[in-house]
């Protein structure tokens, strides 16, 4: 079996007047947590939208090899059917629907022979409880999404992906809106999924989190893949990642500034 679950070869994506990606290549090993780092606008999310079919085949140049075969996804449903799930920074949940309804939306279990009857809500509820337990949630599946916090909503998204037998999970800035406790729970869950053989790609600006869970890091700068680092073998730390992201060694993360204090502007 091929060591890599995914290879993206010379991916180029152009929008009117802008080349968002230029000859980007990366390889993701089976069962690893692979991080993608880069400054805002570097092309990270665009690359993952190419992979998941949000930007379909024909709208970009280059090849995607997934589980040993060249794939040409025409949309996100096709990539999901192949076992790729992407969780965007803006969660795709419907606030007025329940947790169960969101998990099975468009994929509801059906009664009758061949699954052609009415929706089997009892089976959906039972399955939802199982999926929520896998992501560490004990909430009632009948609870509306608007009744739970953002951290739990992230976990519902992952439960939704697990229901689709995900092999490759992509998380775009998953902890951006989470507090420290919820962030750590999510990171622990990603490592737990790794233990079950699920490969993850995580995009994040939180370099301390990347250091904590990533096996490999691909750095993208100005729409180009700069390098891929093996976290343990290369002794990667935050300064090393930042150097790759900005293209130079930083003597100080905050530019030196000498304040010039003038006359008082306001007295009370």
Backbone bond lengths (Angstrom), bond angles and torsions (degrees), N, CA, C in turn:
res aa  C-N    CA-C-N  psi(-1)  N-CA   C-N-CA  omega(-1)  CA-C   N-CA-C  phi
1 X - - - 1.467 - - 1.529 109.68 -
2 X 1.343 115.54 138.94 1.454 121.45 179.46 1.527 109.90 -61.13
3 X 1.335 116.76 134.48 1.463 121.20 179.59 1.526 110.95 -63.53
4 X 1.335 116.64 -32.92 1.468 120.59 -177.68 1.525 110.88 -91.37
5 X 1.322 115.86 132.33 1.455 119.73 172.70 1.519 110.48 -83.58
6 X 1.360 115.75 -24.01 1.461 120.24 -176.03 1.517 111.00 -145.26
7 X 1.331 115.44 137.89 1.457 122.07 167.64 1.526 108.23 -134.05
8 X 1.318 116.01 130.19 1.467 121.47 172.79 1.517 106.15 -113.38
9 X 1.328 116.10 121.10 1.463 120.98 -170.69 1.525 111.29 -116.37
10 X 1.318 115.39 116.61 1.475 122.76 173.50 1.534 112.17 52.08
11 X 1.325 115.41 50.17 1.468 120.11 -179.43 1.530 110.17 -77.08
12 X 1.311 115.55 124.17 1.463 122.11 177.31 1.525 108.24 -125.73
13 X 1.327 116.10 127.56 1.458 121.31 -179.36 1.526 108.78 -131.44
14 X 1.338 115.08 124.21 1.466 120.31 -177.05 1.522 110.22 -119.85
15 X 1.320 115.52 132.36 1.455 122.52 169.69 1.531 106.88 -105.44
16 X 1.323 118.26 164.08 1.467 119.54 -179.95 1.534 112.51 -51.76
17 X 1.329 115.06 112.13 1.455 120.63 177.70 1.513 115.80 81.87
18 X 1.336 117.22 -1.57 1.471 120.00 -176.52 1.525 109.92 -138.74
19 X 1.327 117.19 129.76 1.465 121.69 171.68 1.522 106.59 -97.23
20 X 1.339 115.79 100.66 1.462 121.03 -175.42 1.523 112.40 -74.37
21 X 1.340 116.70 -35.38 1.465 122.32 179.03 1.523 108.78 -133.08
22 X 1.322 116.31 137.06 1.452 120.99 -179.02 1.527 110.47 -132.76
23 X 1.329 116.39 103.94 1.474 122.07 176.08 1.532 112.61 55.50
24 X 1.324 116.72 44.28 1.467 120.61 -179.07 1.524 110.12 -81.17
25 X 1.328 116.09 130.68 1.463 121.56 177.95 1.524 109.91 -131.82
26 X 1.325 115.64 143.94 1.464 120.58 173.73 1.515 108.80 -158.71
27 X 1.330 115.57 159.35 1.466 122.13 176.57 1.517 107.95 -132.56
28 X 1.331 115.50 135.58 1.467 121.75 -179.29 1.518 108.48 -117.98
29 X 1.327 116.93 124.13 1.457 121.63 -179.51 1.531 110.79 -78.16
30 X 1.318 115.75 149.55 1.465 120.50 177.28 1.523 110.80 -60.54
31 X 1.336 115.56 136.47 1.462 120.60 173.19 1.506 115.89 75.66
32 X 1.326 118.42 9.51 1.460 119.66 179.93 1.525 111.11 -103.62
33 X 1.346 114.62 166.26 1.459 121.51 167.92 1.520 106.48 -102.10
34 X 1.321 116.06 114.40 1.461 122.16 -175.22 1.522 108.42 -110.87
35 X 1.303 116.93 121.30 1.470 121.34 -179.16 1.523 110.55 -97.79
36 X 1.322 115.46 146.68 1.457 121.86 172.80 1.527 107.34 -120.09
37 X 1.328 115.61 120.99 1.461 121.12 -176.58 1.523 110.71 -120.73
38 X 1.300 115.11 151.32 1.453 121.12 177.93 1.514 109.15 171.38
39 X 1.319 116.49 161.57 1.456 120.50 179.34 1.528 109.81 -70.32
40 X 1.328 116.29 168.85 1.463 120.51 175.79 1.523 109.89 -57.19
41 X 1.333 116.43 133.00 1.454 120.21 178.75 1.513 114.56 84.45
42 X 1.347 116.99 5.50 1.470 119.96 -178.14 1.524 112.12 -72.43
43 X 1.348 117.37 -23.04 1.467 120.15 178.79 1.520 114.31 115.26
44 X 1.329 117.70 9.53 1.466 121.36 -175.48 1.537 112.28 -61.97
45 X 1.324 115.90 -53.76 1.460 119.83 -177.83 1.527 111.18 -66.92
46 X 1.320 116.99 -35.90 1.470 120.58 177.69 1.522 110.11 -60.09
47 X 1.326 116.86 -42.49 1.461 121.19 179.97 1.522 110.95 -61.44
48 X 1.327 117.15 -42.53 1.461 120.52 -179.72 1.531 111.70 -70.93
49 X 1.314 117.52 -29.68 1.469 120.21 175.83 1.533 110.70 -71.32
50 X 1.315 116.56 -31.61 1.465 120.31 172.60 1.529 109.41 -64.56
51 X 1.326 116.61 -46.15 1.459 121.67 -178.40 1.527 111.59 -61.03
52 X 1.328 116.93 -43.54 1.468 120.54 -172.78 1.517 113.83 -85.12
53 X 1.336 117.50 -3.78 1.450 119.76 178.23 1.511 114.77 90.32
54 X 1.340 117.45 1.33 1.467 119.72 173.57 1.527 108.54 -58.60
55 X 1.353 115.32 -42.15 1.463 121.24 167.22 1.532 106.00 -101.80
56 X 1.332 117.80 103.64 1.468 121.28 -169.21 1.524 113.77 -72.25
57 X 1.323 113.90 165.33 1.461 120.74 176.10 1.527 109.13 -55.44
58 X 1.319 115.10 136.39 1.452 120.83 -176.86 1.514 112.43 103.65
59 X 1.363 115.93 -20.02 1.462 119.20 178.72 1.532 111.35 -96.30
60 X 1.341 116.27 0.34 1.458 121.97 179.20 1.523 109.00 -142.83
61 X 1.318 115.92 167.07 1.460 121.64 174.95 1.525 109.08 -109.97
62 X 1.330 116.09 153.53 1.455 120.72 179.92 1.519 111.54 111.43
63 X 1.331 116.02 179.66 1.464 122.01 -175.17 1.526 111.26 -124.33
64 X 1.327 114.41 146.35 1.460 121.78 172.95 1.521 107.88 -119.05
65 X 1.323 116.40 121.77 1.466 121.59 177.91 1.526 107.43 -112.45
66 X 1.327 115.78 118.47 1.471 121.64 -175.71 1.528 108.82 -126.66
67 X 1.308 116.09 126.43 1.475 124.00 -175.19 1.527 111.46 49.50
68 X 1.325 114.76 40.10 1.456 120.60 174.00 1.510 115.91 86.25
69 X 1.327 118.24 -0.51 1.459 121.08 -178.68 1.530 110.56 -125.15
70 X 1.331 115.93 143.79 1.460 120.28 175.21 1.523 108.57 -72.65
71 X 1.347 116.47 126.98 1.466 121.06 -177.28 1.526 109.86 -115.42
72 X 1.319 115.08 151.91 1.460 122.03 -179.02 1.524 108.05 -137.18
73 X 1.324 115.90 77.31 1.457 120.65 -174.81 1.529 111.14 -71.74
74 X 1.329 114.95 130.36 1.465 119.73 178.41 1.521 112.17 -93.85
75 X 1.328 116.76 -7.44 1.457 120.78 179.54 1.507 110.65 -175.61
76 X 1.326 115.94 174.78 1.458 120.39 -174.04 1.536 111.93 -70.65
77 X 1.333 117.97 -28.91 1.464 120.21 177.92 1.525 111.19 -63.17
78 X 1.313 115.96 -35.71 1.463 120.27 -179.64 1.523 111.10 -70.16
79 X 1.327 117.24 -39.79 1.475 119.78 178.46 1.527 110.51 -69.51
80 X 1.337 117.03 -36.68 1.467 120.13 177.65 1.523 110.88 -64.65
81 X 1.326 116.56 -38.77 1.467 120.40 178.36 1.526 111.01 -63.60
82 X 1.332 116.47 -26.66 1.467 121.07 178.90 1.528 112.17 -85.79
83 X 1.344 116.75 -4.06 1.462 120.28 177.50 1.513 114.64 99.54
84 X 1.324 117.96 16.02 1.467 121.98 177.19 1.524 108.40 -105.19
85 X 1.319 116.79 126.43 1.463 121.03 178.27 1.521 108.89 -127.31
86 X 1.328 116.16 134.20 1.460 120.88 178.84 1.523 109.14 -117.57
87 X 1.325 115.69 131.57 1.461 121.76 176.44 1.521 107.12 -111.13
88 X 1.320 114.87 109.25 1.457 120.80 -175.51 1.524 110.66 -77.43
89 X 1.326 115.35 162.49 1.458 120.65 177.71 1.531 110.28 -60.90
90 X 1.347 116.62 -37.49 1.460 120.95 174.64 1.528 106.79 -90.65
91 X 1.326 116.80 107.66 1.456 121.11 -172.31 1.527 111.65 -64.86
92 X 1.325 116.15 140.06 1.465 122.07 -176.81 1.523 110.83 -97.81
93 X 1.325 116.69 54.36 1.455 122.17 179.05 1.529 109.52 -112.32
94 X 1.332 116.30 152.15 1.463 121.19 -179.87 1.529 108.55 -101.30
95 X 1.331 117.59 112.07 1.475 121.57 -172.59 1.527 114.69 -55.86
96 X 1.340 118.50 -36.25 1.457 122.12 -174.34 1.524 113.15 -80.93
97 X 1.333 117.49 -9.41 1.458 120.54 178.59 1.529 110.31 -96.56
98 X 1.323 116.15 159.90 1.463 121.23 -179.66 1.521 111.23 -75.46
99 X 1.330 114.77 169.77 1.460 120.08 175.97 1.531 109.89 -58.72
100 X 1.330 116.67 -46.16 1.470 120.88 179.57 1.516 111.14 -59.21
101 X 1.331 116.88 -47.58 1.459 120.84 -177.82 1.519 111.19 -61.78
102 X 1.333 117.19 -36.84 1.459 120.71 178.76 1.517 111.82 -70.23
103 X 1.308 117.45 -40.62 1.461 120.94 -179.00 1.529 111.27 -61.62
104 X 1.335 116.67 -40.27 1.468 120.93 -172.93 1.525 113.34 -104.63
105 X 1.333 116.89 9.72 1.461 119.86 -176.23 1.527 111.32 -55.39
106 X 1.336 115.89 119.49 1.460 121.22 -178.79 1.517 113.80 81.24
107 X 1.344 115.81 -1.49 1.465 119.94 -177.63 1.533 109.64 -141.60
108 X 1.329 116.17 38.09 1.461 121.84 -173.48 1.528 111.80 -71.11
109 X 1.343 117.73 139.45 1.471 120.24 175.21 1.528 109.64 -66.95
110 X 1.312 116.16 141.58 1.459 121.26 -175.25 1.526 111.44 -118.12
111 X 1.325 114.56 152.09 1.462 120.98 174.93 1.526 109.50 -84.22
112 X 1.305 115.69 165.63 1.456 120.17 172.84 1.518 113.12 86.01
113 X 1.316 114.59 167.60 1.460 121.84 -178.40 1.532 109.84 -66.05
114 X 1.332 115.10 130.68 1.461 120.04 178.98 1.514 113.45 76.43
115 X 1.337 117.30 6.59 1.454 120.52 178.56 1.514 113.66 62.98
116 X 1.353 115.70 40.78 1.465 119.69 -176.85 1.528 112.28 -109.31
117 X 1.335 116.67 1.22 1.455 119.84 -178.00 1.518 112.39 -86.90
118 X 1.320 115.50 -158.33 1.466 120.96 179.53 1.525 110.29 -71.50
119 X 1.323 115.63 167.00 1.466 120.47 -178.79 1.528 109.90 -66.48
120 X 1.323 116.06 132.71 1.465 122.16 178.20 1.529 108.28 -92.30
121 X 1.329 116.23 87.48 1.463 119.94 -175.37 1.526 112.52 -69.90
122 X 1.328 117.19 -27.53 1.463 118.94 177.73 1.533 109.87 -65.89
123 X 1.327 116.14 -44.46 1.465 120.02 177.73 1.527 110.58 -65.15
124 X 1.340 116.69 -38.88 1.461 120.71 179.36 1.525 110.68 -62.93
125 X 1.357 116.02 -42.21 1.470 120.39 179.95 1.530 110.58 -63.22
126 X 1.329 116.34 -45.25 1.472 120.69 -179.62 1.526 111.17 -62.12
127 X 1.318 115.83 -44.74 1.463 120.75 179.26 1.525 110.83 -65.87
128 X 1.338 117.73 -37.61 1.466 121.57 179.09 1.524 110.98 -62.61
129 X 1.330 116.81 -41.64 1.469 120.59 177.70 1.526 110.28 -59.25
130 X 1.339 116.87 -42.52 1.467 121.67 179.37 1.537 111.04 -63.44
131 X 1.327 116.13 -44.68 1.464 120.43 -178.18 1.522 111.40 -67.26
132 X 1.328 116.39 -41.12 1.462 119.79 179.37 1.527 111.05 -64.35
133 X 1.334 116.36 -36.84 1.469 119.69 177.46 1.523 110.79 -62.77
134 X 1.323 116.93 -35.55 1.470 120.71 -179.70 1.518 112.18 -66.21
135 X 1.334 117.24 -26.34 1.470 119.92 179.61 1.525 111.63 -103.73
136 X 1.351 116.72 7.05 1.456 120.55 174.72 1.513 115.17 83.41
137 X 1.327 117.52 26.47 1.463 121.61 177.97 1.524 110.09 -111.28
138 X 1.335 116.31 134.55 1.466 120.62 178.04 1.524 111.33 -113.85
139 X 1.336 117.30 11.42 1.460 121.40 -178.84 1.530 111.28 -65.45
140 X 1.339 115.82 152.24 1.460 121.95 175.24 1.525 108.73 -64.91
141 X 1.336 118.61 123.57 1.473 120.89 -178.31 1.527 114.14 -61.11
142 X 1.346 117.21 -15.95 1.465 119.78 178.91 1.525 112.27 -82.98
143 X 1.337 117.48 -4.94 1.460 121.68 178.30 1.524 110.35 -65.92
144 X 1.323 116.13 136.73 1.466 119.23 177.70 1.522 110.36 -71.62
145 X 1.310 115.75 147.13 1.463 121.43 -178.32 1.528 111.14 -57.19
146 X 1.329 117.40 -37.00 1.465 120.13 -178.84 1.528 111.97 -66.38
147 X 1.335 117.12 -11.35 1.452 121.02 -179.53 1.518 114.34 -93.21
148 X 1.334 117.46 1.16 1.474 119.94 178.42 1.531 109.52 -122.61
149 X 1.323 116.49 158.31 1.459 121.53 -176.98 1.521 112.99 -76.42
150 X 1.333 114.89 172.76 1.464 120.91 -177.15 1.526 111.44 -62.85
151 X 1.319 116.88 -38.43 1.463 119.69 179.71 1.519 111.79 -59.77
152 X 1.325 116.30 -43.98 1.466 120.35 179.07 1.527 110.74 -70.39
153 X 1.329 117.00 -32.85 1.461 119.75 177.42 1.530 111.18 -63.07
154 X 1.341 116.29 -37.91 1.469 119.96 175.34 1.526 110.14 -59.09
155 X 1.329 116.32 -41.53 1.460 120.43 -178.56 1.528 111.14 -68.61
156 X 1.327 117.12 -34.27 1.469 120.50 175.57 1.529 109.92 -63.62
157 X 1.345 116.29 -40.04 1.473 120.05 177.18 1.526 110.24 -60.14
158 X 1.322 116.68 -41.33 1.468 120.04 -179.67 1.531 110.08 -69.03
159 X 1.331 117.06 -39.63 1.460 120.58 176.08 1.524 110.34 -59.77
160 X 1.324 116.04 -39.45 1.465 121.87 177.80 1.529 110.14 -61.27
161 X 1.348 116.22 -40.82 1.469 120.76 178.31 1.528 110.92 -67.29
162 X 1.328 116.58 -40.17 1.465 119.80 -179.80 1.520 111.33 -64.06
163 X 1.320 117.19 -31.73 1.461 120.37 177.84 1.523 111.63 -65.36
164 X 1.336 116.18 -22.95 1.466 120.87 -179.87 1.532 111.51 -95.65
165 X 1.346 116.54 17.17 1.465 121.79 177.64 1.529 111.37 55.22
166 X 1.314 115.56 52.88 1.459 121.55 -177.04 1.537 111.23 -64.41
167 X 1.331 115.29 138.84 1.466 121.94 173.61 1.525 110.79 -108.62
168 X 1.342 115.15 -33.06 1.460 121.46 -179.20 1.526 108.06 -129.52
169 X 1.324 116.58 112.92 1.458 122.60 -177.46 1.524 109.33 -104.76
170 X 1.334 115.83 125.15 1.464 121.70 179.80 1.518 108.54 -110.13
171 X 1.330 117.05 125.74 1.460 121.70 -179.65 1.525 109.39 -121.66
172 X 1.324 116.32 118.19 1.460 122.38 -177.53 1.528 109.28 -98.62
173 X 1.324 116.90 108.14 1.468 123.70 -178.98 1.535 110.87 49.00
174 X 1.332 117.97 55.87 1.473 119.98 -172.31 1.518 114.81 -66.93
175 X 1.334 118.48 -24.82 1.469 119.81 -176.93 1.525 112.74 -105.42
176 X 1.321 117.29 9.62 1.470 120.23 -174.55 1.523 112.64 -57.99
177 X 1.333 117.39 -37.48 1.463 120.80 -175.81 1.523 112.56 -106.39
178 X 1.349 117.38 13.38 1.460 120.83 -175.56 1.522 111.85 -103.44
179 X 1.343 115.48 151.72 1.453 119.15 172.54 1.523 109.70 -77.80
180 X 1.315 116.33 176.77 1.468 120.58 -173.23 1.527 111.98 -61.96
181 X 1.338 116.71 -41.61 1.461 120.78 -178.04 1.529 111.39 -66.24
182 X 1.342 116.52 -46.71 1.463 120.04 179.46 1.528 111.30 -65.53
183 X 1.339 115.81 -36.31 1.462 120.10 178.44 1.521 110.91 -61.92
184 X 1.334 116.24 -45.34 1.454 120.07 -178.68 1.527 111.22 -65.48
185 X 1.328 116.02 -37.99 1.475 119.33 177.72 1.528 110.49 -62.13
186 X 1.327 115.97 -41.13 1.464 120.05 179.95 1.528 111.13 -66.53
187 X 1.332 116.58 -42.24 1.465 119.90 178.57 1.527 111.13 -62.80
188 X 1.337 115.84 -41.10 1.470 120.12 177.74 1.528 110.30 -62.78
189 X 1.328 116.09 -37.57 1.465 120.07 178.96 1.520 111.12 -65.05
190 X 1.339 117.00 -41.74 1.467 120.99 178.85 1.526 110.00 -60.49
191 X 1.338 116.40 -42.02 1.466 119.87 176.82 1.524 111.13 -65.89
192 X 1.344 116.43 -35.19 1.458 120.24 177.17 1.524 111.64 -65.61
193 X 1.324 116.21 -39.48 1.469 120.39 177.18 1.522 110.47 -65.75
194 X 1.321 116.08 -36.97 1.466 120.69 175.93 1.531 109.80 -58.52
195 X 1.332 116.18 -40.72 1.455 120.67 178.40 1.520 113.20 -63.46
196 X 1.344 116.06 -21.24 1.464 120.78 178.23 1.529 111.75 -96.78
197 X 1.334 116.18 7.85 1.455 120.05 175.31 1.511 115.32 91.32
198 X 1.348 117.81 7.84 1.461 120.65 179.59 1.526 109.40 -89.01
199 X 1.310 116.23 127.06 1.461 122.50 178.71 1.525 109.02 -84.86
200 X 1.324 116.60 139.77 1.463 120.51 179.64 1.526 110.85 -127.31
201 X 1.328 114.69 142.53 1.462 122.04 168.97 1.517 106.31 -115.67
202 X 1.324 117.05 125.19 1.457 120.80 -178.18 1.523 110.04 -121.83
203 X 1.321 115.53 129.61 1.461 122.26 173.70 1.519 106.77 -102.79
204 X 1.312 117.56 126.12 1.463 119.40 -178.43 1.520 111.18 -157.12
205 X 1.345 114.63 148.04 1.462 120.83 172.18 1.529 111.11 -93.43
206 X 1.341 116.71 -8.64 1.463 120.57 -177.21 1.527 108.60 -86.61
207 X 1.315 115.40 92.99 1.461 120.33 -171.16 1.529 112.57 -67.26
208 X 1.322 117.11 -28.46 1.468 118.81 177.25 1.529 110.59 -65.32
209 X 1.333 117.01 -33.58 1.462 120.54 177.02 1.525 110.97 -71.68
210 X 1.324 115.23 -39.32 1.468 120.01 177.68 1.528 109.87 -60.06
211 X 1.323 116.08 -46.80 1.465 120.65 178.02 1.524 111.40 -57.00
212 X 1.335 115.79 -37.19 1.458 121.41 -174.18 1.522 113.04 -69.65
213 X 1.333 117.81 -39.31 1.468 118.38 -170.26 1.528 115.26 -118.90
214 X 1.323 118.73 -16.41 1.470 119.81 -172.28 1.530 112.11 -80.40
215 X 1.335 115.58 141.57 1.457 122.03 171.82 1.534 110.14 -91.48
216 X 1.340 115.81 -36.62 1.460 121.71 179.18 1.523 108.88 -137.14
217 X 1.330 115.93 153.03 1.463 121.29 179.30 1.521 108.91 -133.51
218 X 1.328 115.94 123.76 1.460 120.44 171.27 1.521 108.50 -101.75
219 X 1.328 115.65 128.20 1.464 121.32 -179.04 1.522 109.22 -102.68
220 X 1.316 115.62 128.32 1.459 122.29 178.09 1.526 108.78 -115.22
221 X 1.330 115.98 132.20 1.469 121.10 179.49 1.513 109.26 -136.24
222 X 1.322 116.09 125.80 1.477 121.83 178.32 1.523 112.29 53.07
223 X 1.338 116.09 41.35 1.456 120.43 176.11 1.509 115.38 78.09
224 X 1.338 117.61 11.79 1.462 121.18 -179.29 1.529 109.89 -127.07
225 X 1.332 116.47 144.45 1.459 119.99 175.51 1.529 108.57 -80.07
226 X 1.325 116.27 121.03 1.464 121.64 -174.88 1.522 111.50 -89.66
227 X 1.330 116.60 -48.10 1.461 120.47 -178.26 1.518 109.64 -168.98
228 X 1.332 115.61 160.27 1.454 121.84 171.21 1.517 107.82 -119.74
229 X 1.325 115.65 128.71 1.464 122.00 -175.98 1.520 110.37 -109.49
230 X 1.313 116.25 137.81 1.457 122.35 170.63 1.524 106.36 -89.76
231 X 1.331 116.16 113.12 1.465 120.79 -168.63 1.527 111.86 -57.25
232 X 1.330 117.70 -46.96 1.466 119.79 -176.84 1.522 111.74 -77.86
233 X 1.314 117.30 -47.35 1.469 120.90 -176.36 1.517 111.95 -66.09
234 X 1.342 117.36 -36.15 1.465 120.53 -176.51 1.525 113.46 -92.32
235 X 1.333 117.30 0.71 1.461 119.76 179.35 1.520 112.63 57.62
236 X 1.317 116.39 48.51 1.466 121.16 -172.67 1.525 111.33 -75.92
237 X 1.338 115.96 135.42 1.460 121.39 171.59 1.533 108.36 -129.72
238 X 1.332 116.32 179.45 1.463 120.53 -175.62 1.527 111.95 -60.41
239 X 1.335 117.31 -41.49 1.470 120.21 -178.98 1.526 110.88 -62.34
240 X 1.341 116.84 -37.04 1.470 120.34 179.40 1.526 110.40 -65.94
241 X 1.324 116.25 -40.84 1.472 120.24 179.30 1.522 110.30 -65.44
242 X 1.317 116.89 -44.76 1.469 121.48 -178.78 1.522 110.62 -62.01
243 X 1.333 116.54 -40.43 1.463 120.29 178.58 1.522 111.02 -58.75
244 X 1.326 116.84 -41.99 1.456 120.45 177.66 1.515 112.29 -67.69
245 X 1.330 116.87 -35.91 1.461 121.23 -177.45 1.527 112.46 -69.77
246 X 1.333 116.45 -40.16 1.469 119.21 -174.60 1.525 112.68 -100.76
247 X 1.348 116.66 -13.77 1.461 119.53 175.32 1.512 115.51 84.71
248 X 1.316 116.65 15.19 1.463 119.45 177.99 1.523 108.43 -158.84
249 X 1.318 115.11 160.70 1.455 120.51 176.50 1.517 109.23 -77.65
250 X 1.328 115.92 134.17 1.459 119.90 179.66 1.523 109.78 -100.84
251 X 1.319 115.53 120.04 1.464 119.49 174.95 1.523 109.81 -73.24
252 X 1.328 115.02 -32.10 1.455 120.63 179.12 1.523 108.52 -145.89
253 X 1.336 117.44 136.64 1.459 120.28 -179.66 1.528 111.26 -70.37
254 X 1.339 116.33 -27.20 1.467 121.06 177.48 1.517 107.55 -111.14
255 X 1.346 118.21 123.44 1.474 120.06 -178.77 1.532 111.70 -56.55
256 X 1.336 114.49 141.90 1.461 118.97 177.53 1.524 109.88 -61.12
257 X 1.323 115.12 140.55 1.458 119.71 -179.07 1.524 109.01 -144.45
258 X 1.290 116.05 128.89 1.459 120.84 178.56 1.528 108.02 -107.27
259 X 1.321 117.76 109.62 1.466 119.98 -175.50 1.529 111.92 -67.44
260 X 1.306 114.92 142.55 1.469 120.98 175.70 1.527 107.09 -117.12
261 X 1.312 114.92 101.22 1.466 120.84 -175.72 1.520 109.19 -90.84
262 X 1.319 114.09 121.75 1.469 119.70 -177.86 1.514 112.10 -99.60
263 X 1.324 115.86 -157.37 1.469 121.72 179.22 1.507 110.35 -70.77
264 X 1.348 118.34 155.34 1.460 121.96 177.89 1.520 112.01 -57.88
265 X 1.340 115.72 136.79 1.455 121.24 176.19 1.518 111.80 -96.15
266 X 1.347 115.92 -24.03 1.465 118.98 -175.49 1.512 109.13 -152.88
267 X 1.303 117.68 129.90 1.465 123.20 176.93 1.526 108.86 -120.22
268 X 1.344 116.76 142.40 1.469 121.40 174.60 1.509 107.73 -120.93
